[in-house]
Amino acid sequence: MEITNNKIPATNNDNFSAGKNGNMQLDKMAFLKLLTQQLKSQDPLNPMDSTQFMSQLAELSMVEQTTNMAESMKNVEQLLTGLSAAVTMSASWQTAINMINKTVKFKDNSEALIVSVLKKDNGIVLKDEKGNEYELGNVVEVMQTR
């Protein structure tokens, strides 16, 4: 892009981002500022070639579409992460529910007859007939009822 009077408008650092290989890249606002400055600075007797102008507008459109696509991909990634967490939680719940009315052996070699399952801040908790609570992650073996 050519600036005829060698003046580039002041830009905010928010308009630049580091690319994959560390190069600085313009965002769409910086691109628009530069294009606007170019239009303001052009010689009225020798205006910018319309083909070049259209090319720059097409570039702006591509930058905007790429930015929107990247944002959409981030949203899809967040949705998939949430879905994965929900599926994992659902599977854990199913596993824990299947332990009700069964004797379970834990990492510390203790055993307990599980009578209920609870959701707590630290995850899924198994509760025995005496009211003791055990984390699902500490289960090493599930046996039939005593």
TIRO-2110 file (N, C-alpha, C; in Angstrom, 1 decimal):
// TIRO-2110
0.8, -1.2, 0.0, N, 1, A
0.0, 0.0, 0.0, CA, 1, A
0.9, 1.2, 0.0, C, 1, A
0.5, 2.2, -0.8, N, 2, A
1.4, 3.4, -1.0, CA, 2, A
0.7, 4.6, -0.3, C, 2, A
1.5, 5.3, 0.5, N, 3, A
1.1, 6.5, 1.2, CA, 3, A
1.9, 7.6, 0.5, C, 3, A
1.1, 8.5, -0.2, N, 4, A
1.8, 9.5, -1.0, CA, 4, A
2.6, 10.6, -0.3, C, 4, A
2.1, 11.0, 0.9, N, 5, A
2.8, 12.0, 1.6, CA, 5, A
3.7, 11.5, 2.7, C, 5, A
4.0, 10.2, 2.7, N, 6, A
4.9, 9.5, 3.6, CA, 6, A
4.4, 9.6, 5.1, C, 6, A
3.2, 9.9, 5.3, N, 7, A
2.7, 10.0, 6.6, CA, 7, A
1.7, 8.8, 6.9, C, 7, A
2.0, 8.1, 7.9, N, 8, A
1.2, 6.9, 8.3, CA, 8, A
0.5, 7.3, 9.5, C, 8, A
-0.8, 7.2, 9.5, N, 9, A
-1.6, 7.6, 10.7, CA, 9, A
-1.2, 6.8, 12.0, C, 9, A
-1.3, 7.5, 13.1, N, 10, A
-1.0, 6.8, 14.4, CA, 10, A
-1.9, 5.7, 14.5, C, 10, A
-1.4, 4.5, 14.9, N, 11, A
-2.2, 3.4, 15.1, CA, 11, A
-2.0, 2.9, 16.6, C, 11, A
-3.0, 2.3, 17.1, N, 12, A
-3.1, 1.7, 18.4, CA, 12, A
-2.4, 0.3, 18.3, C, 12, A
-1.6, 0.0, 19.3, N, 13, A
-1.0, -1.4, 19.2, CA, 13, A
-2.0, -2.5, 19.2, C, 13, A
-3.3, -2.2, 19.6, N, 14, A
-4.3, -3.2, 19.6, CA, 14, A
-4.7, -3.7, 18.1, C, 14, A
-4.2, -2.9, 17.2, N, 15, A
-4.5, -3.2, 15.8, CA, 15, A
-3.5, -4.2, 15.2, C, 15, A
-2.5, -4.6, 15.9, N, 16, A
-1.6, -5.5, 15.4, CA, 16, A
-1.6, -6.8, 16.2, C, 16, A
-1.3, -7.9, 15.6, N, 17, A
-1.2, -9.1, 16.4, CA, 17, A
0.0, -9.9, 15.8, C, 17, A
0.6, -10.7, 16.7, N, 18, A
1.7, -11.6, 16.2, CA, 18, A
1.2, -12.8, 15.4, C, 18, A
1.8, -13.0, 14.3, N, 19, A
1.4, -14.2, 13.5, CA, 19, A
2.0, -15.4, 14.0, C, 19, A
1.8, -16.5, 13.4, N, 20, A
2.4, -17.8, 13.8, CA, 20, A
3.9, -17.8, 13.9, C, 20, A
4.5, -17.1, 12.9, N, 21, A
6.0, -17.1, 12.9, CA, 21, A
6.5, -15.8, 13.5, C, 21, A
5.7, -15.1, 14.3, N, 22, A
6.2, -13.9, 15.0, CA, 22, A
6.1, -12.6, 14.3, C, 22, A
5.7, -12.7, 13.0, N, 23, A
5.5, -11.4, 12.2, CA, 23, A
4.3, -10.7, 12.7, C, 23, A
4.4, -9.3, 12.6, N, 24, A
3.2, -8.5, 13.0, CA, 24, A
2.3, -8.5, 11.9, C, 24, A
1.0, -8.6, 12.2, N, 25, A
-0.1, -8.6, 11.2, CA, 25, A
-1.1, -7.5, 11.5, C, 25, A
-1.6, -6.9, 10.5, N, 26, A
-2.6, -5.8, 10.7, CA, 26, A
-4.0, -6.5, 11.0, C, 26, A
-4.7, -5.9, 11.9, N, 27, A
-6.1, -6.4, 12.0, CA, 27, A
-7.0, -5.5, 11.1, C, 27, A
-8.3, -5.7, 11.0, N, 28, A
-9.1, -5.0, 10.0, CA, 28, A
-9.2, -3.5, 10.3, C, 28, A
-9.2, -3.1, 11.6, N, 29, A
-9.2, -1.7, 11.9, CA, 29, A
-8.0, -0.9, 11.4, C, 29, A
-6.8, -1.5, 11.7, N, 30, A
-5.6, -0.9, 11.2, CA, 30, A
-5.6, -0.8, 9.7, C, 30, A
-6.0, -1.9, 9.0, N, 31, A
-6.1, -1.9, 7.6, CA, 31, A
-7.0, -0.8, 7.1, C, 31, A
-8.2, -0.6, 7.7, N, 32, A
-9.1, 0.5, 7.3, CA, 32, A
-8.5, 1.8, 7.5, C, 32, A
-7.8, 2.0, 8.6, N, 33, A
-7.1, 3.3, 8.9, CA, 33, A
-6.1, 3.6, 7.8, C, 33, A
-5.3, 2.6, 7.5, N, 34, A
-4.3, 2.8, 6.4, CA, 34, A
-4.9, 3.1, 5.1, C, 34, A
-6.0, 2.4, 4.7, N, 35, A
-6.7, 2.6, 3.5, CA, 35, A
-7.3, 4.0, 3.5, C, 35, A
-7.9, 4.4, 4.6, N, 36, A
-8.5, 5.8, 4.7, CA, 36, A
-7.5, 6.8, 4.5, C, 36, A
-6.3, 6.6, 5.2, N, 37, A
-5.3, 7.6, 5.1, CA, 37, A
-4.7, 7.7, 3.6, C, 37, A
-4.7, 6.6, 3.0, N, 38, A
-4.2, 6.5, 1.6, CA, 38, A
-5.2, 7.3, 0.7, C, 38, A
-6.5, 7.2, 0.9, N, 39, A
-7.5, 7.9, 0.1, CA, 39, A
-7.4, 9.4, 0.4, C, 39, A
-7.2, 9.8, 1.7, N, 40, A
-7.1, 11.2, 2.0, CA, 40, A
-5.8, 11.8, 1.4, C, 40, A
-4.8, 11.0, 1.3, N, 41, A
-3.5, 11.5, 0.9, CA, 41, A
-3.2, 11.5, -0.6, C, 41, A
-4.1, 10.9, -1.3, N, 42, A
-3.9, 10.7, -2.8, CA, 42, A
-4.0, 12.1, -3.5, C, 42, A
-3.3, 12.2, -4.6, N, 43, A
-3.3, 13.4, -5.4, CA, 43, A
-4.6, 13.4, -6.2, C, 43, A
-5.4, 14.5, -6.0, N, 44, A
-6.7, 14.5, -6.7, CA, 44, A
-6.6, 14.5, -8.2, C, 44, A
-5.4, 15.0, -8.7, N, 45, A
-5.2, 15.1, -10.2, CA, 45, A
-4.7, 13.7, -10.7, C, 45, A
-4.3, 12.8, -9.8, N, 46, A
-3.8, 11.5, -10.2, CA, 46, A
-4.3, 10.5, -9.2, C, 46, A
-5.7, 10.3, -9.2, N, 47, A
-6.2, 9.4, -8.2, CA, 47, A
-5.8, 7.9, -8.3, C, 47, A
-6.0, 7.2, -7.2, N, 48, A
-5.6, 5.8, -7.2, CA, 48, A
-6.3, 5.0, -8.3, C, 48, A
-5.6, 4.1, -8.9, N, 49, A
-6.2, 3.2, -9.9, CA, 49, A
-7.4, 2.4, -9.3, C, 49, A
-8.5, 2.4, -9.9, N, 50, A
-9.7, 1.8, -9.4, CA, 50, A
-9.5, 0.3, -9.2, C, 50, A
-8.7, -0.3, -10.1, N, 51, A
-8.4, -1.7, -9.9, CA, 51, A
-7.6, -2.0, -8.6, C, 51, A
-6.6, -1.1, -8.4, N, 52, A
-5.9, -1.3, -7.1, CA, 52, A
-6.8, -1.1, -5.9, C, 52, A
-7.7, -0.1, -6.0, N, 53, A
-8.6, 0.2, -4.9, CA, 53, A
-9.5, -1.0, -4.6, C, 53, A
-10.0, -1.6, -5.7, N, 54, A
-10.9, -2.8, -5.6, CA, 54, A
-10.1, -4.0, -5.0, C, 54, A
-8.9, -4.1, -5.4, N, 55, A
-8.0, -5.2, -4.9, CA, 55, A
-7.8, -5.0, -3.4, C, 55, A
-7.6, -3.8, -2.9, N, 56, A
-7.4, -3.5, -1.5, CA, 56, A
-8.7, -3.8, -0.7, C, 56, A
-9.9, -3.4, -1.3, N, 57, A
-11.1, -3.7, -0.6, CA, 57, A
-11.4, -5.2, -0.6, C, 57, A
-11.0, -6.0, -1.6, N, 58, A
-11.1, -7.4, -1.6, CA, 58, A
-10.2, -8.0, -0.5, C, 58, A
-9.0, -7.4, -0.3, N, 59, A
-8.1, -7.9, 0.7, CA, 59, A
-8.8, -7.7, 2.1, C, 59, A
-9.4, -6.5, 2.3, N, 60, A
-10.1, -6.2, 3.5, CA, 60, A
-11.2, -7.2, 3.8, C, 60, A
-11.9, -7.5, 2.8, N, 61, A
-13.0, -8.5, 2.9, CA, 61, A
-12.4, -9.9, 3.3, C, 61, A
-11.3, -10.3, 2.7, N, 62, A
-10.7, -11.5, 3.0, CA, 62, A
-10.2, -11.5, 4.5, C, 62, A
-9.6, -10.4, 4.9, N, 63, A
-9.1, -10.3, 6.3, CA, 63, A
-10.3, -10.4, 7.3, C, 63, A
-11.4, -9.8, 7.0, N, 64, A
-12.6, -9.8, 7.8, CA, 64, A
-13.2, -11.2, 7.9, C, 64, A
-13.3, -11.9, 6.7, N, 65, A
-13.8, -13.2, 6.7, CA, 65, A
-12.9, -14.2, 7.4, C, 65, A
-11.6, -14.0, 7.3, N, 66, A
-10.7, -14.9, 8.0, CA, 66, A
-10.8, -14.7, 9.5, C, 66, A
-10.9, -13.4, 9.9, N, 67, A
-11.1, -13.1, 11.3, CA, 67, A
-12.4, -13.8, 11.9, C, 67, A
-13.5, -13.6, 11.1, N, 68, A
-14.8, -14.2, 11.5, CA, 68, A
-14.7, -15.7, 11.6, C, 68, A
-14.0, -16.3, 10.6, N, 69, A
-13.9, -17.8, 10.6, CA, 69, A
-13.1, -18.2, 11.8, C, 69, A
-12.0, -17.5, 12.2, N, 70, A
-11.2, -17.9, 13.3, CA, 70, A
-12.0, -17.8, 14.6, C, 70, A
-12.8, -16.7, 14.7, N, 71, A
-13.7, -16.6, 15.9, CA, 71, A
-14.7, -17.7, 15.9, C, 71, A
-15.3, -18.0, 14.8, N, 72, A
-16.2, -19.1, 14.8, CA, 72, A
-15.6, -20.5, 15.2, C, 72, A
-14.4, -20.7, 14.7, N, 73, A
-13.7, -21.9, 15.1, CA, 73, A
-13.4, -21.9, 16.6, C, 73, A
-13.1, -20.8, 17.2, N, 74, A
-12.9, -20.7, 18.7, CA, 74, A
-14.2, -21.1, 19.4, C, 74, A
-15.3, -20.6, 18.9, N, 75, A
-16.6, -20.9, 19.4, CA, 75, A
-16.9, -22.4, 19.3, C, 75, A
-16.6, -23.0, 18.2, N, 76, A
-16.8, -24.5, 18.0, CA, 76, A
-15.9, -25.2, 19.0, C, 76, A
-14.7, -24.8, 19.1, N, 77, A
-13.8, -25.5, 20.0, CA, 77, A
-14.3, -25.4, 21.5, C, 77, A
-14.9, -24.3, 21.9, N, 78, A
-15.4, -24.1, 23.2, CA, 78, A
-16.6, -25.1, 23.4, C, 78, A
-17.5, -25.1, 22.4, N, 79, A
-18.7, -26.0, 22.4, CA, 79, A
-18.2, -27.5, 22.5, C, 79, A
-17.2, -27.8, 21.7, N, 80, A
-16.8, -29.2, 21.8, CA, 80, A
-16.1, -29.6, 23.1, C, 80, A
-15.4, -28.6, 23.7, N, 81, A
-14.8, -28.8, 25.0, CA, 81, A
-15.9, -29.0, 26.0, C, 81, A
-16.9, -28.2, 26.0, N, 82, A
-18.1, -28.3, 26.9, CA, 82, A
-18.8, -29.6, 26.7, C, 82, A
-19.0, -30.0, 25.5, N, 83, A
-19.7, -31.3, 25.2, CA, 83, A
-18.8, -32.5, 25.7, C, 83, A
-17.5, -32.4, 25.5, N, 84, A
-16.7, -33.5, 25.9, CA, 84, A
-16.7, -33.6, 27.5, C, 84, A
-16.7, -32.5, 28.1, N, 85, A
-16.8, -32.5, 29.6, CA, 85, A
-18.2, -33.1, 30.0, C, 85, A
-19.2, -32.7, 29.3, N, 86, A
-20.6, -33.3, 29.7, CA, 86, A
-20.6, -34.8, 29.4, C, 86, A
-20.1, -35.2, 28.3, N, 87, A
-20.0, -36.7, 28.1, CA, 87, A
-19.2, -37.4, 29.1, C, 87, A
-18.1, -36.9, 29.5, N, 88, A
-17.3, -37.5, 30.5, CA, 88, A
-18.0, -37.5, 31.8, C, 88, A
-18.7, -36.4, 32.2, N, 89, A
-19.4, -36.4, 33.5, CA, 89, A
-20.6, -37.4, 33.4, C, 89, A
-21.2, -37.5, 32.3, N, 90, A
-22.3, -38.5, 32.1, CA, 90, A
-21.8, -39.9, 32.3, C, 90, A
-20.7, -40.2, 31.7, N, 91, A
-20.1, -41.6, 31.8, CA, 91, A
-19.7, -41.8, 33.2, C, 91, A
-19.1, -40.8, 33.9, N, 92, A
-18.8, -41.0, 35.3, CA, 92, A
-20.0, -41.3, 36.2, C, 92, A
-21.0, -40.5, 35.9, N, 93, A
-22.3, -40.7, 36.6, CA, 93, A
-22.8, -42.1, 36.5, C, 93, A
-22.8, -42.6, 35.2, N, 94, A
-23.3, -43.9, 34.9, CA, 94, A
-22.5, -45.0, 35.6, C, 94, A
-21.2, -44.8, 35.6, N, 95, A
-20.3, -45.7, 36.3, CA, 95, A
-20.6, -45.7, 37.8, C, 95, A
-20.7, -44.6, 38.4, N, 96, A
-21.0, -44.5, 39.8, CA, 96, A
-22.4, -45.1, 40.2, C, 96, A
-23.4, -44.8, 39.4, N, 97, A
-24.7, -45.3, 39.6, CA, 97, A
-24.7, -46.9, 39.6, C, 97, A
-23.9, -47.4, 38.7, N, 98, A
-23.8, -48.9, 38.6, CA, 98, A
-23.2, -49.5, 39.8, C, 98, A
-22.5, -48.7, 40.7, N, 99, A
-21.9, -49.2, 41.9, CA, 99, A
-22.9, -49.3, 43.1, C, 99, A
-24.1, -48.7, 42.9, N, 100, A
-25.0, -48.7, 44.0, CA, 100, A
-25.4, -50.2, 44.3, C, 100, A
-25.5, -50.5, 45.6, N, 101, A
-25.8, -51.9, 46.1, CA, 101, A
-24.7, -52.9, 45.7, C, 101, A
-23.5, -52.4, 45.5, N, 102, A
-22.4, -53.3, 45.3, CA, 102, A
-21.3, -52.9, 46.3, C, 102, A
-20.5, -53.9, 46.6, N, 103, A
-19.3, -53.7, 47.5, CA, 103, A
-18.2, -53.2, 46.6, C, 103, A
-17.5, -52.1, 47.0, N, 104, A
-16.5, -51.5, 46.3, CA, 104, A
-15.2, -51.5, 47.1, C, 104, A
-14.1, -51.8, 46.4, N, 105, A
-12.8, -51.8, 47.1, CA, 105, A
-12.0, -50.5, 46.6, C, 105, A
-11.4, -49.9, 47.6, N, 106, A
-10.7, -48.6, 47.3, CA, 106, A
-9.2, -48.7, 47.3, C, 106, A
-8.5, -47.7, 46.9, N, 107, A
-7.0, -47.7, 46.8, CA, 107, A
-6.4, -48.1, 48.2, C, 107, A
-7.0, -47.7, 49.3, N, 108, A
-6.4, -47.9, 50.6, CA, 108, A
-6.8, -49.3, 51.1, C, 108, A
-7.3, -50.2, 50.2, N, 109, A
-7.8, -51.6, 50.5, CA, 109, A
-9.0, -51.6, 51.4, C, 109, A
-9.7, -50.5, 51.7, N, 110, A
-10.9, -50.6, 52.4, CA, 110, A
-12.1, -51.0, 51.4, C, 110, A
-13.1, -51.5, 52.0, N, 111, A
-14.3, -51.9, 51.2, CA, 111, A
-15.5, -51.3, 51.8, C, 111, A
-16.5, -51.1, 51.0, N, 112, A
-17.8, -50.5, 51.5, CA, 112, A
-18.9, -50.8, 50.5, C, 112, A
-20.1, -51.0, 51.1, N, 113, A
-21.3, -51.2, 50.3, CA, 113, A
-21.9, -49.8, 50.0, C, 113, A
-21.9, -49.5, 48.7, N, 114, A
-22.3, -48.2, 48.2, CA, 114, A
-23.9, -48.2, 48.2, C, 114, A
-24.4, -47.1, 48.8, N, 115, A
-25.9, -47.0, 48.8, CA, 115, A
-26.4, -45.7, 48.0, C, 115, A
-25.5, -44.8, 47.8, N, 116, A
-25.9, -43.6, 47.0, CA, 116, A
-24.7, -42.9, 46.4, C, 116, A
-25.0, -42.0, 45.5, N, 117, A
-24.0, -41.3, 44.7, CA, 117, A
-24.4, -39.8, 44.8, C, 117, A
-23.4, -39.0, 45.1, N, 118, A
-23.5, -37.5, 45.2, CA, 118, A
-22.6, -36.8, 44.2, C, 118, A
-23.0, -35.6, 43.8, N, 119, A
-22.2, -34.7, 43.1, CA, 119, A
-21.7, -33.6, 44.0, C, 119, A
-20.4, -33.5, 44.2, N, 120, A
-19.8, -32.4, 45.1, CA, 120, A
-18.8, -31.6, 44.3, C, 120, A
-18.3, -30.6, 44.9, N, 121, A
-17.3, -29.7, 44.2, CA, 121, A
-16.1, -30.5, 43.7, C, 121, A
-15.7, -31.5, 44.5, N, 122, A
-14.5, -32.2, 44.1, CA, 122, A
-14.8, -33.4, 43.2, C, 122, A
-16.0, -33.5, 42.7, N, 123, A
-16.4, -34.6, 41.8, CA, 123, A
-17.5, -35.4, 42.3, C, 123, A
-17.6, -36.6, 41.7, N, 124, A
-18.6, -37.6, 42.1, CA, 124, A
-18.1, -38.3, 43.4, C, 124, A
-19.0, -38.4, 44.3, N, 125, A
-18.7, -39.1, 45.6, CA, 125, A
-19.7, -40.2, 45.8, C, 125, A
-19.1, -41.4, 46.3, N, 126, A
-19.9, -42.6, 46.6, CA, 126, A
-20.2, -42.5, 48.1, C, 126, A
-21.3, -42.9, 48.5, N, 127, A
-21.7, -42.9, 50.0, CA, 127, A
-22.0, -44.3, 50.4, C, 127, A
-21.5, -44.8, 51.5, N, 128, A
-21.8, -46.2, 52.0, CA, 128, A
-22.9, -46.1, 53.0, C, 128, A
-23.3, -47.3, 53.5, N, 129, A
-24.4, -47.4, 54.4, CA, 129, A
-24.2, -46.8, 55.7, C, 129, A
-22.9, -46.5, 56.1, N, 130, A
-22.6, -45.8, 57.3, CA, 130, A
-22.5, -44.3, 57.2, C, 130, A
-22.7, -43.8, 55.9, N, 131, A
-22.6, -42.4, 55.7, CA, 131, A
-21.2, -41.9, 55.3, C, 131, A
-20.2, -42.8, 55.2, N, 132, A
-18.9, -42.4, 54.8, CA, 132, A
-18.9, -42.1, 53.3, C, 132, A
-18.1, -41.1, 52.9, N, 133, A
-18.0, -40.7, 51.5, CA, 133, A
-16.7, -41.1, 50.9, C, 133, A
-16.7, -41.5, 49.7, N, 134, A
-15.5, -41.9, 48.9, CA, 134, A
-15.5, -41.3, 47.6, C, 134, A
-14.3, -40.8, 47.1, N, 135, A
-14.2, -40.3, 45.8, CA, 135, A
-14.2, -41.4, 44.8, C, 135, A
-14.9, -41.2, 43.7, N, 136, A
-15.0, -42.1, 42.6, CA, 136, A
-13.7, -42.5, 42.1, C, 136, A
-12.7, -41.6, 42.0, N, 137, A
-11.4, -41.9, 41.5, CA, 137, A
-10.6, -42.8, 42.3, C, 137, A
-11.0, -43.1, 43.6, N, 138, A
-10.3, -44.0, 44.4, CA, 138, A
-10.7, -45.5, 44.4, C, 138, A
-11.7, -45.7, 43.5, N, 139, A
-12.2, -47.1, 43.3, CA, 139, A
-11.2, -47.9, 42.5, C, 139, A
-10.9, -49.2, 43.1, N, 140, A
-10.0, -50.1, 42.3, CA, 140, A
-10.7, -51.3, 41.8, C, 140, A
-11.9, -51.6, 42.5, N, 141, A
-12.6, -52.9, 42.1, CA, 141, A
-14.0, -52.8, 42.6, C, 141, A
-14.9, -53.3, 41.7, N, 142, A
-16.3, -53.4, 42.1, CA, 142, A
-16.7, -54.8, 42.2, C, 142, A
-17.3, -55.2, 43.3, N, 143, A
-17.7, -56.6, 43.5, CA, 143, A
-19.2, -56.6, 43.7, C, 143, A
-19.7, -57.8, 43.7, N, 144, A
-21.2, -58.0, 43.9, CA, 144, A
-21.5, -57.7, 45.3, C, 144, A
-22.7, -57.6, 45.7, N, 145, A
-23.1, -57.4, 47.1, CA, 145, A
-22.6, -58.5, 48.0, C, 145, A
-22.5, -58.1, 49.2, N, 146, A
-22.0, -59.1, 50.2, CA, 146, A
-23.0, -60.2, 50.5, C, 146, A
END
